[in-house]
């Protein structure tokens, strides 16, 4: 299942493990090590896995 693939990904786990009590990810708003960067990585990871699932026989 796609959701399980995403949740088992090491990079995704690393980002999700940084979630604060208020829901924010990582430390800042903008930049590499930031909430913005984390959301972008999660969206790109999902897109890559979806494309991979569509291409596989």
C-alpha positions in Angstrom: 0.0 0.0 0.0 1.3 3.5 -0.9 0.7 5.0 2.5 2.8 2.3 4.2 5.6 2.8 1.7 5.6 6.5 2.5 5.5 6.0 6.2 8.3 3.4 6.2 10.7 5.7 4.2 13.7 6.7 6.3 13.6 10.4 5.3 9.9 10.6 5.9 10.3 9.0 9.4 13.1 11.5 10.2 10.8 14.4 9.4 7.8 13.1 11.1 9.8 12.4 14.2 10.6 16.1 14.5 6.9 17.1 14.8 6.4 19.5 17.7 3.4 19.6 20.1 1.9 22.4 18.0 2.2 20.3 14.8 5.1 22.1 13.3 7.9 20.1 11.7 11.6 20.8 12.2 12.8 24.2 13.6 12.2 27.1 11.2 9.7 28.3 8.6 11.8 28.6 5.5 15.0 26.9 4.3 16.4 23.4 4.2 15.9 22.5 7.8 12.4 24.0 8.1 8.7 23.3 8.1 8.5 24.5 4.5 11.3 22.1 3.4 9.7 19.2 5.3 6.3 19.7 3.7 8.0 19.9 0.2 10.0 16.7 0.8 6.9 14.8 1.9 4.9 16.0 -1.1 7.7 15.1 -3.5 8.2 11.7 -1.8 4.5 10.9 -2.3 4.6 12.0 -5.9 7.6 9.8 -6.6 6.1 6.8 -5.0 2.8 7.3 -6.8 4.6 7.5 -10.2 6.6 4.4 -9.3 3.4 2.5 -8.4 1.9 3.5 -11.8 4.9 2.4 -13.8 5.4 -1.0 -12.1 3.8 -3.9 -14.0 
